[in-house]
Amino acid sequence: MESTPVKRLLNSLKIGTLALVKNYPTRLTEKDELQSLIQRLFPVSPGKELIRLGPESDGGYLIPDDLAGIEACFSPGVDVVSGFEKDCAALGMKVFLADRSIDQPTESSSLFHFTKKYVGVTTNDDFMTIDDWVASSLPGSNTDLMLQIDIEGYEYETFLGVSDGLMRRFRIIVAEFHYLDQLWSRPFFRLASRMFEKILQTHTCVHIHPNNGFRPLKKGGLTIPPITEFTFFRNDRICNASFASVFPHPLDFDNTVNPHFPLPRCWYASR
C-alpha cells in the first residue's frame, strides 16, 4: 500500500493507550485499534484553501479549492436541501442526484439530473451501484468527479462496493458517516475500518465536522460524535501536507440549533 501524507506525518507522533473498564453489548473494540483508526483520519492541510459550498447550516460542506476540471458531482441522498448541489451547478458542473424516497429534488437547475433510486451494492428496480450510475450518466467519460454522499448509514456497504478505478476518479469526496459511536462494537468496527482503509488507499482526510444534532459518546478517554462529516482529497492533489489543528474552521457552521460542540480533540493532531 502506498505511503500517504497522514502515514508519513503520524510517524512523528507518540500516542499512548488506556485501559477500558466498561461493558458493551458486543465484543469490545480494542482501544488501541480504534485510536489507530482515528489517527489515520487526522485531517491534513492539503496545500489548498478550503471553501464552503452550500448553506451556512446543514447541507453545506468544506472542500479544497481545486474544482477546475471536475466534470460532475454525484450526490446520492437528496432529502429536502440541495444547496451544495446548486453551488456545484453554478460552477458549471453537471450534478447527478439519486434518492428512491422522493419524486424530485425540491430545488432545481438545468444541470441537475435526478434518478429515483437508492445507491447500494447491487443494481435493480430500487437500487443501483455507484459504478453503474456513473457509467450510465457519463458514458465513455474518464474525467475527474466529486462525490457528496449522505445515505443514512448505507455509506459503509456502498463504499466497499465502489471499484478502485472509480475511487481514483473522485478528486474530492464529501461523506456524512453515521453510527460512529458504534465503533466500540467490534463487528461494526470491522466493517467501518475496512471502508475507511479503502478510502485511505487513494484519499486523505482534509476536514472533519461533527453534526451537533447528536450528543457525542465519551468512553475510554475518546469522544466520538455519532454523525460526522468528512472531506477527503485525492492523494495526488495534495502538496506540502501538514496536520490541520484549528477546529472549528472559520467556515464551519452548526447543523442544528442544538448546543454547539467542537470537533473532539482526539480527532486531530496538535502542532
N, C-alpha and C positions, 0 to 999 in steps of 0.2 A: 504493500500500500504506500502511496506517495506521502512524502513529508508535507504536512500542511502548516500554514502560518501559526495556528494555535499549538500544534505539537512542538514546534521549534521554540515558541515562547514559554510553554509550560516546563520545558527542561530546566528553566532557571528558578522555578517555584518549588518550595518545600511545604507541603500541607499535611498535617498530622491527622490521625483518626481518633474517634472517641467511641467508648463502649455504648451499646444500646441497651435499654432496660425495659422498654415497653413491649407488651404483646401485640400481635397483629393477626387478623383473621386467616391469612395465608402465611406461607413461609416468608420470612422477612428478608428483604434485600440487604446484603452486607453494606454497611455504611461506606466502606472504602470504595466499593464498586459504584455506588450512587454518586459519591463525591467525585470520583474519577470521571464519570459521565458529565456531570455538571461542569467540571473544569475544562473538558474538551469543548464545551459550549460557551466558554467565556467569550463575550463579544470583543471583536478586534476592530480598531480604526483602520479602514481599508485603504487610506490614501486618497479618498474622495469624500467630499462633504455629504452628509445625509440631508435629504429633503423630505418634505411631507406631501403625500398625495392623499386626497380625501378630506373629510371634515375634521374640525378640531374637536372630535369626540369619537365615539365608537364608529368603526368603519374607515378611519384614517390610519395610515401606516408610514413609517420612515423607511426610506430606501436610499441606496447610494445614487448620487447624481451622475449616472452613467447610462443614459437611456438611448443615446443615438445608436441607431441600427437595430433596435429591438422591434421586430415586425408586429408582434401581437402580445396581448396579455390574456391568459386563460384564467378564468375566475369561477371555479365551482363553489356553490353555496351562496345563493343570491340574497335571500331574506328580503328586507324592505329598504336597504340602504345600498346605493351604488355610486357613492361619491368618489371612491377611489377609481372605479372603472371609468367614470365620466372624465376625471382628470387625465387618465391614460388616453382616452379618445381625443381629448383636447390637444394632446401632444402628437396626435396623428397615428396612434397605434390602433390596429384592429383589436376589438375586445370580444372575446368569446365567453359567454356566461352559460351556466348549466345549473338546473335545480328542478327536480321532479315535483317538489311540493308546491310550486307556483305555476301560474299560466304565462305570466310575463313579468319582467322587472318593472318596478314602479317608476323608474327613471328610464329615459330613452336617449339614443344617439344614433345617427346614421351609420356609425361604425360598430354598433352593438349587433351581435349575432347570438341569439338565445336558443338553447336546446333544452327541452323539457325532459331531462333525465338526471339521475344522480351519477356521480362518478364512483367507481369502485374497482374490484379486482376481476370483473367479467363484463362482457357486453351482451345485453339482451334488451327486452322491451322497456325496462325501467332503469337499467344501469348501462354505463359504458366505461371502459378503461380510459385513462388519460391518453395513452398511446393511440387508441382508436379515434378518440376525439380530435387530437391534433392532426392525425393523418387525414381524416375526412374533412377537416376545416381548412387545412393548408396543404393540399396535395402537391407533392413534388418539392415542397419548400424545405430548406435546411438552415434557415436563419435563426438568429437568437430570439428567445422568447422570455416572457416573465410569467411567473405563476403566483397567483394570490388565492390561497385556499383556506376556507373556513367551513368544515363539513361535520361539525358536532361530534367528533370522536372517531369518525371513519378515516381520518387522515393517516392513521398508522398503517392499516392494511393497504390503503391506496398508494402511499409512497413505496411500500415494499413491492408493489406490482408494477411500478414505472420502470421502463427499460433504462439501462445505463446510457444508451445513446440519447434518449430524450432528456434524461437528467442533465447531460452536458449541454443541451441546447438552452436550458433555463439559466440565463445570466443572473437573474435575481429571483429568489423565492421568498414570498411572504406567507407565513403559515401561522394559524392560531391552533395551538395544541391544547387539548382538553384532558382532564383527569390526571394531571401531572402529580397530584398528591398521591396517586396510586402507585407511583414509582417505588414506594416502600414495599409494595406487594411483589414478590419475586416473579410470579407469572406475567404480570403486566410489565415489569421492568425488562424482562427478556424480550418482549415484543417491541416496546418503545426504544430500548437501547439499540436493537438491530436496525430499526428505522433511522435513528439518528446517525448511527455508524454509516449507513448507506448514504445519507445526505452529506456527511462529512468527508466522504471519499472525493467529492467534486466541489464542495462548497464550504465556506467558513461563515460562522455566525458573526454578524456585524452590528446587531441590535437586538435587545430584548425589552419587552414592555409588558408588565403584568396587568391583567384585566382586574380592575378594582371592584368588579361586581361580586367577587367571591373572596372570602377570607382565606389567607394562606395557612397552610399546615406547618406548625412548628414541631419538630421532632428530632431528637438526637443531635441538636446543635445546627440543624439545617432548616431553612424556611422555604417552603415550596408553594408558590401560587398555583391553584388548581388549573386556571386557564391563563395562558401566556402567549403573547405574540412574538414571533421570532422573524428576523430578516436574515437571509443567507445570501452570500455573494459568491459567484463562481471563483475558484481559486486563481485562475489565470488572469483575472481582472484586478487582483489585489497587489498593491505595491507598498513597500515601506511599512509593513504591518507592525502595529503596536497595540497593546491591550487598551480598550476603552475603559475609562474609570470614572466618568461623570454620569450619574443617573439620578433623576430622570434627565434625558436630553432636553434642551430648551424647546424643542418642537413636540415633545410628548404632551398628551392630554389624557385625562382620565376617561375611561369608557362610560362610567355611570356617575350619578350624583352621590354614590356612597362615599364614605371617607377615603381620602387618598392614602395609598401606601406605596412607597417606592420599591424599586427592584431590590429584593433582599441582598445583603452584602455577599452572601455565599455564591452569588451568580456572576460575579465579575471580579477581575483581578485588581489588586492595588498597584499603584505606580512603583 
